[in-house]
Structures are given as C-alpha cells and as structure tokens.
Amino acid sequence: MARPKRQNNSPETRQRILEAARIEFAAQGIAAPLEAIAARCDIKRPSLLHHFSSKQELIAAVTDDILRMTRERLLDTISDQNGDYATTMQQIFGVLRQLEQEEKGVAGVLVHAMLAEEAGGPVTTRMEEFIDIIYASSAMAGSQKTQNPEEFRAAIAHLVIGELTREALGSRAKALWGSGDGLTPLFTSYFLDDNSHKKDL
C-alpha cells in the first residue's frame, strides 16, 4: 500500500496560495474556482484545502492580508511625513495606488469582496477603519479648510472608494472616466487651499 504524501506546511506555500488567490479573485471575482488557484501555485486542490479548509476561509485570509498591508502602508506614510499638509494628504491617498502597483490585484479583490458580503461584513468594516484613520490623520495634519465633519468624512470615503475602483478596473477605467481625473478636483476642493499647487493624485 502506497504511503500518503506529506502535506507541505511551509509558510512559503501558504503565502504562494494567498498570492495566487489574490490574482485569481481580482481577475474572475471571488467566484474563481479553487482549482484555478491551486494550479496557479502548482499544487493540487486537496493541498490547498489542507492550508485553507474552505473557500470562505481563503477569501477571508486574502482580504485580511491585503487590508493588513494597506493599513501598514498607511500608518508608515503618516508617521514619515514632515512636509506640508497638501503633500501629506496626496501621499496618504497614493497608498492604494502604490500597493496595487507592487501587489497586482489588491484593489480588485477588495471591490469584489465588499460587493459580495452582507451589510456590516468584515471587509467593509475594515475599509471603514481605513477611512477613519485618514480622517483622523487629516485632522492632525491640519486641514486648510473648515469642513462639516460628516461631509468631510464622506469626501474621504468617496476618494478612497473611487481610487480603489479605478485601480481595480485597470486599463478599463479610461473607457468609463475618459482621460480626465474626477478625483483630483474633489481632492483639491477638500484638502488644498485655493493657492496650493494642483497635482494629480
């Protein structure tokens, strides 16, 4: 009788699965089959299920990993800033774009996951926390305009979700938005004074 193969429990294998899942979920949505994810990291479906017992567990692990990276980048960006308010806020809002450039698919996964979950789901809750960090950071950095707090937070949410959607769409974004950038005028309106240099996000 043949001996069963030993499962690979290495952290490297788990990380390869997370990266493969991120790419497949971004391309196909969270309906992407486990077989495709397993094939992308050169393992079989049972080996994948040895690391993640269900697809829901894998989706949760992928989104948690993305949001952990996003939060870490955001906090690092905030703590490293010594420049003026406009520069600080532009770099804060650039976190998602930078992360997408380095870790392809993060924006698409977050958009798909938020659309698929019920109200008050974990991904949406974590995104709310992300928006709250930016809101608190803008207050500490010293907003150059007096804003209604609720309206100000809504503008931040609009910018964050707009940037997330644009990054998720990739080259398809141009077909919807054209070559213009509707986010920059809103950013300028809320975060820069009338004499500040207008710089695209």
C-alpha positions as CSV (number, residue, x, y, z in Angstrom):
1,M,0.0,0.0,0.0
2,A,1.4,3.4,-1.0
3,R,2.2,5.8,1.7
4,P,0.2,9.1,1.6
5,K,2.1,12.1,0.5
6,R,3.1,14.5,3.2
7,Q,1.4,17.9,3.1
8,N,3.6,20.9,2.7
9,N,3.0,23.0,5.8
10,S,5.6,25.7,5.0
11,P,4.7,29.4,5.4
12,E,6.1,29.8,1.8
13,T,3.3,27.5,0.4
14,R,0.6,29.4,2.3
15,Q,1.9,32.7,1.0
16,R,2.0,31.3,-2.6
17,I,-1.6,30.3,-2.2
18,L,-2.6,33.8,-0.9
19,E,-0.8,35.5,-3.8
20,A,-2.4,33.1,-6.4
21,A,-5.8,33.6,-4.8
22,R,-5.4,37.4,-4.9
23,I,-4.6,37.3,-8.7
24,E,-7.5,34.9,-9.5
25,F,-10.0,36.7,-7.3
26,A,-9.0,40.0,-9.0
27,A,-9.4,38.6,-12.5
28,Q,-12.5,36.4,-12.0
29,G,-14.1,37.7,-8.8
30,I,-14.5,35.6,-5.7
31,A,-16.3,33.0,-7.8
32,A,-12.8,32.0,-9.1
33,P,-12.5,28.2,-8.7
34,L,-10.1,26.7,-6.2
35,E,-8.7,24.5,-8.9
36,A,-7.5,27.6,-10.8
37,I,-5.9,29.0,-7.7
38,A,-4.2,25.7,-6.9
39,A,-3.0,25.4,-10.5
40,R,-1.5,28.9,-10.4
41,C,0.7,28.0,-7.4
42,D,1.5,24.5,-8.8
43,I,-0.3,22.4,-6.2
44,K,-3.5,20.3,-6.2
45,R,-6.9,21.3,-4.7
46,P,-6.5,18.9,-1.7
47,S,-3.2,20.6,-0.8
48,L,-4.8,24.0,-1.0
49,L,-7.6,22.8,1.3
50,H,-5.0,21.5,3.7
51,H,-4.0,25.1,4.3
52,F,-7.4,26.7,4.0
53,S,-10.3,24.4,4.9
54,S,-12.9,26.2,2.7
55,K,-13.1,28.9,0.1
56,Q,-14.7,31.3,2.6
57,E,-11.6,30.9,4.8
58,L,-9.3,31.6,1.8
59,I,-11.3,34.7,0.9
60,A,-11.1,36.0,4.5
61,A,-7.4,35.3,4.6
62,V,-6.7,37.1,1.3
63,T,-8.7,40.1,2.3
64,D,-7.2,40.2,5.7
65,D,-3.7,40.1,4.2
66,I,-4.5,42.9,1.8
67,L,-6.0,45.1,4.5
68,R,-3.1,44.4,6.8
69,M,-0.7,45.6,4.1
70,T,-2.8,48.6,3.3
71,R,-3.1,49.6,7.0
72,E,0.7,49.2,7.5
73,R,1.5,51.3,4.4
74,L,-1.0,54.0,5.5
75,L,0.5,54.2,9.1
76,D,4.1,54.2,7.7
77,T,3.1,57.0,5.3
78,I,1.5,59.1,8.1
79,S,4.4,58.6,10.5
80,D,7.1,59.5,7.9
81,Q,5.5,62.8,6.9
82,N,7.3,66.0,7.8
83,G,6.1,68.1,4.8
84,D,3.2,70.4,4.3
85,Y,-0.4,69.4,4.6
86,A,-1.0,69.1,0.8
87,T,2.0,66.8,0.3
88,T,1.0,64.7,3.3
89,M,-2.6,64.1,2.1
90,Q,-1.5,63.4,-1.5
91,Q,0.8,60.7,-0.3
92,I,-1.8,59.2,2.0
93,F,-4.2,58.9,-0.9
94,G,-1.5,57.4,-3.0
95,V,-1.1,54.4,-0.7
96,L,-3.7,52.3,-2.6
97,R,-2.2,53.1,-6.0
98,Q,1.3,52.3,-4.8
99,L,0.1,49.0,-3.2
100,E,-1.7,48.0,-6.4
101,Q,1.4,48.7,-8.5
102,E,3.5,46.4,-6.3
103,E,0.9,43.7,-5.4
104,K,-1.3,43.4,-8.5
105,G,-4.9,42.6,-7.8
106,V,-5.4,44.0,-4.4
107,A,-7.9,46.6,-5.5
108,G,-10.0,44.2,-7.5
109,V,-10.2,41.7,-4.6
110,L,-11.3,44.3,-2.1
111,V,-14.0,45.6,-4.5
112,H,-15.3,42.1,-5.3
113,A,-15.3,41.1,-1.6
114,M,-17.2,44.3,-0.5
115,L,-19.8,43.8,-3.2
116,A,-20.3,40.1,-2.3
117,E,-20.6,40.4,1.5
118,E,-23.7,41.5,3.5
119,A,-24.0,44.8,5.2
120,G,-21.6,45.2,8.1
121,G,-19.3,42.5,6.7
122,P,-15.6,42.3,7.8
123,V,-14.1,43.8,4.6
124,T,-16.4,46.8,4.6
125,T,-15.8,47.2,8.4
126,R,-12.0,47.2,7.8
127,M,-12.4,49.7,5.0
128,E,-14.4,52.0,7.3
129,E,-11.4,51.7,9.8
130,F,-9.0,52.7,7.0
131,I,-11.2,55.7,6.1
132,D,-11.3,56.7,9.8
133,I,-7.5,56.6,10.0
134,I,-7.3,59.0,7.1
135,Y,-10.0,61.2,8.6
136,A,-8.1,61.4,11.9
137,S,-4.8,62.0,10.1
138,S,-6.2,64.9,8.1
139,A,-7.3,66.5,11.3
140,M,-3.9,66.0,12.9
141,A,-2.1,67.3,9.8
142,G,-4.2,70.5,10.0
143,S,-6.9,70.9,7.3
144,Q,-6.6,74.2,5.5
145,K,-10.4,74.5,5.2
146,T,-13.2,74.3,7.8
147,Q,-15.5,71.4,6.9
148,N,-18.6,69.8,8.2
149,P,-17.2,66.6,9.9
150,E,-19.8,64.3,8.3
151,E,-19.4,65.8,4.9
152,F,-15.6,65.8,5.2
153,R,-15.5,62.1,6.1
154,A,-17.9,61.3,3.2
155,A,-15.5,63.1,0.8
156,I,-12.6,61.0,2.1
157,A,-14.7,57.8,1.6
158,H,-15.5,59.0,-1.9
159,L,-11.9,59.5,-2.7
160,V,-10.8,56.1,-1.3
161,I,-13.5,54.1,-2.9
162,G,-13.1,56.0,-6.2
163,E,-9.4,55.3,-6.2
164,L,-10.0,51.6,-5.3
165,T,-12.5,51.2,-8.1
166,R,-10.2,53.0,-10.7
167,E,-7.3,50.7,-9.7
168,A,-9.5,47.6,-9.8
169,L,-10.6,48.4,-13.4
170,G,-7.1,49.0,-14.6
171,S,-7.0,49.8,-18.3
172,R,-10.8,49.6,-18.5
173,A,-11.1,52.7,-16.3
174,K,-10.3,55.0,-19.2
175,A,-13.4,53.8,-21.1
176,L,-15.6,55.0,-18.2
177,W,-13.8,58.1,-17.0
178,G,-12.0,59.1,-20.2
179,S,-8.6,60.7,-19.8
180,G,-9.8,63.1,-17.2
181,D,-9.5,62.6,-13.5
182,G,-12.6,63.5,-11.5
183,L,-10.9,62.7,-8.2
184,T,-8.3,65.4,-8.3
185,P,-10.7,68.3,-8.3
186,L,-12.5,66.8,-5.3
187,F,-9.2,66.3,-3.5
188,T,-8.2,69.9,-4.3
189,S,-11.6,71.2,-3.1
190,Y,-11.3,69.4,0.3
191,F,-7.6,69.2,1.0
192,L,-5.8,72.1,-0.7
193,D,-6.3,75.8,-0.4
194,D,-7.0,77.9,-3.4
195,N,-3.4,78.8,-3.9
196,S,-1.9,75.3,-3.5
197,H,-0.2,73.6,-6.4
198,K,-2.7,71.3,-8.0
199,K,-1.1,67.9,-8.5
200,D,-2.8,64.8,-9.8
201,L,-3.2,62.0,-7.3
